Amino acid sequence: MFKHVLLPTDGSNLTQVAIQKGVQLAKSMKAKITGISVMPEQKYYLYYTDITLQVKEETAKQHKKQAGENLSFIENAAKDADVPCETICETSDHPYEKIIGVAEKRGCDLIMMASHGRRGLQSLLLGRETQKVLTHSDIPVLIVR
């Protein structure tokens, strides 16, 4: 039915569960996987005068490291299940836009994601980014709880 599944990750435990289920689903359908991690943009404003270049670089390095670890989890799960996988790291303060954009650009026919991420407690039913992907995507979205 589906041939290309997009698996967004923020590194949370619920996302890791969704990834495992996504890999299982892709394997059962002989589909391929694209994993995506969206790092926050590093915007510094003029009134943040005490932020040094070193702090900016260290913060960016930490975000890249975390994104790499998140994507490695997807790569390892796919490798263990013998499912074709590629990963991509994007930067945006609006992850849902990047998730949908990558899904469209890469020809994904399903977006599979956790119901809540790290910010999930701020929403009663769905995490904010999950809700936005669900609302704005023309591609089917499967929510893992």
ChimeraX attribute file (.defattr): number of C-alpha atoms within 10 A of each C-alpha:
attribute: neighborCount
match mode: 1-to-1
recipient: residues
	/A:1	9
	/A:2	14
	/A:3	14
	/A:4	22
	/A:5	26
	/A:6	30
	/A:7	28
	/A:8	32
	/A:9	25
	/A:10	21
	/A:11	19
	/A:12	15
	/A:13	14
	/A:14	19
	/A:15	24
	/A:16	21
	/A:17	15
	/A:18	23
	/A:19	26
	/A:20	17
	/A:21	16
	/A:22	24
	/A:23	29
	/A:24	17
	/A:25	15
	/A:26	23
	/A:27	17
	/A:28	10
	/A:29	13
	/A:30	16
	/A:31	18
	/A:32	20
	/A:33	27
	/A:34	24
	/A:35	25
	/A:36	25
	/A:37	25
	/A:38	23
	/A:39	19
	/A:40	15
	/A:41	13
	/A:42	14
	/A:43	7
	/A:44	10
	/A:45	8
	/A:46	7
	/A:47	7
	/A:48	8
	/A:49	8
	/A:50	8
	/A:51	12
	/A:52	10
	/A:53	9
	/A:54	9
	/A:55	11
	/A:56	14
	/A:57	12
	/A:58	12
	/A:59	13
	/A:60	16
	/A:61	12
	/A:62	12
	/A:63	18
	/A:64	19
	/A:65	12
	/A:66	16
	/A:67	22
	/A:68	16
	/A:69	15
	/A:70	23
	/A:71	25
	/A:72	14
	/A:73	18
	/A:74	27
	/A:75	21
	/A:76	13
	/A:77	20
	/A:78	25
	/A:79	13
	/A:80	10
	/A:81	14
	/A:82	13
	/A:83	20
	/A:84	17
	/A:85	20
	/A:86	15
	/A:87	18
	/A:88	14
	/A:89	16
	/A:90	16
	/A:91	15
	/A:92	14
	/A:93	13
	/A:94	14
	/A:95	22
	/A:96	22
	/A:97	17
	/A:98	20
	/A:99	26
	/A:100	22
	/A:101	13
	/A:102	18
	/A:103	24
	/A:104	16
	/A:105	9
	/A:106	13
	/A:107	15
	/A:108	21
	/A:109	18
	/A:110	21
	/A:111	24
	/A:112	23
	/A:113	28
	/A:114	26
	/A:115	20
	/A:116	25
	/A:117	20
	/A:118	14
	/A:119	12
	/A:120	17
	/A:121	12
	/A:122	11
	/A:123	11
	/A:124	9
	/A:125	11
	/A:126	20
	/A:127	18
	/A:128	20
	/A:129	21
	/A:130	23
	/A:131	16
	/A:132	16
	/A:133	21
	/A:134	20
	/A:135	11
	/A:136	11
	/A:137	17
	/A:138	12
	/A:139	16
	/A:140	14
	/A:141	18
	/A:142	17
	/A:143	16
	/A:144	16
	/A:145	12
